[in-house]
């Protein structure tokens, strides 16, 4: 879109401080300028989307894991749609935390119960070793 000083382009942008006596642009010329700007913006947008898709390998990910990509799209849509601060999200996060804490506590409780059971078995075997005739 850049023009040189010696080149007269009827579609070149006129600056506010331009004191030359140029005739005003016609409606057709203005429409052509708007259309060319829109085409450039469209082409730039297409290049950006193409580069983004190439960088993220969207089509490859879609072939390998279509359900995962649909889940990601649904999550992004939920967040962009304003669902992040909704009561539903608060409920989901609360339940997830409760479940996570319970699942994290299971190995701890399992180790404690196993230790108690082993101690009880050890105590019973020690009692049998001390009193072998006390068996019923």
N, C-alpha and C positions, 0 to 999 in steps of 0.2 A: 503494500500500500504506500510505500514511500515514493515520493516524486523528487526529481532533481529540479534545480532552479531553472534550467533552460527548457524544460519540458512543460508544455502547457496541457494540463489535464482538466477537462471540464468537471470531472468528478472529484478532484482533489479538494481536501477540506480547506475551507477558508477560515483564517484566524480572525479573532475579534478585532485585532489591531491592524488588519489589512486595509490600507487607505486607497488601494487602487480602485479604479472605476470598473469593476467587473459587473456584468449583468447578473441579477439574481438567478438562482437555479430554478428551472421549471419543475413542475410536479413530476414529470417523467424522469428527469435527472435525479431528483431526490429519491424517487422510488427505486431507480437503478442502484443508487448508492446504498440504500437500505438492503436491497436484495443481495448485493455483493457482500456486504458486511455479514448478513445472515448466512450466506453460503460459506464464508470463511469460518464463522463461529461453528457451524455445523460440521465442517471438515475437521476443525480443531477438536471438537467434542468426540467425533468418531475416532480420531487418532488416539486420543486420551483413553477412551474405553478399550480400544484394541490393545494398546500398550498395557493397560491394567489387567485385561484378561490374559494376555501373554505372560505377564509377570506372576500372576496367581495360578496359572494353568487351570482355569475354570473348567474347560471342556474335559481335561484329563481327570480332574477330581470328580466331575459328574459321571464319567464312565466308570471310575473305580468305586465310588460310594455315593450313589444318588440320594439315598435316604438321609445321609449325613448332611449333604448340601441343602436339601429341602429343610432339614431341621435348623441349620444355620440361618437360612433365609427367613424362616418363621421367627426365630429368635431376634434377628435384626429388625424385622418388621414390628415385632412386639415392643422392642425398646424404642424404635423411632416413632411408633404410634402413641407413645406416652404411657405405656403399660408398666414401666419400671417403678413408678411410685403409686401404683394402684393397690387396693386392699387385697386383690387376688395375689399379687406378688408378695405382699407381706405375709399372707397365709402360707404360700408355697415356701418362702424362705424359712418361716418358723417351723414348719413341718420337716423341712430338710435338716435344719439344725438339730431338732429333736431326734430324728432318725440317725443322723451322723454321730451324735453323742452316745446314743444307745449302742450303735455298732462299734464305736470306739471303746465302750466300756465292756463289751462282751469278752475280749481276750483277757482283760484285767480280772474280771469276775471268774472266768474259766481257770486262770492260773491260781487264784485264791482258793477256789473250791477244790481243785486238784491237790493243792498243798494241804488243805484240811483233811481230805480223804487219805492222802498218803500218811499224814501224821497219825490219823486214827488207825490205819492198818498197821503202822509200825508199832503203835502202842499195844494193839491187840497181839501182835506177834511177840513183843517183849513180854507181855503178861503170860502167854503160852509157854515161853521159854523158862519163865520163873516157876510156874505152877503147871507142870505137864499133866497132873492128875485131876485138874479142876474142870476138865472137859466133861459135858453132860452126858 
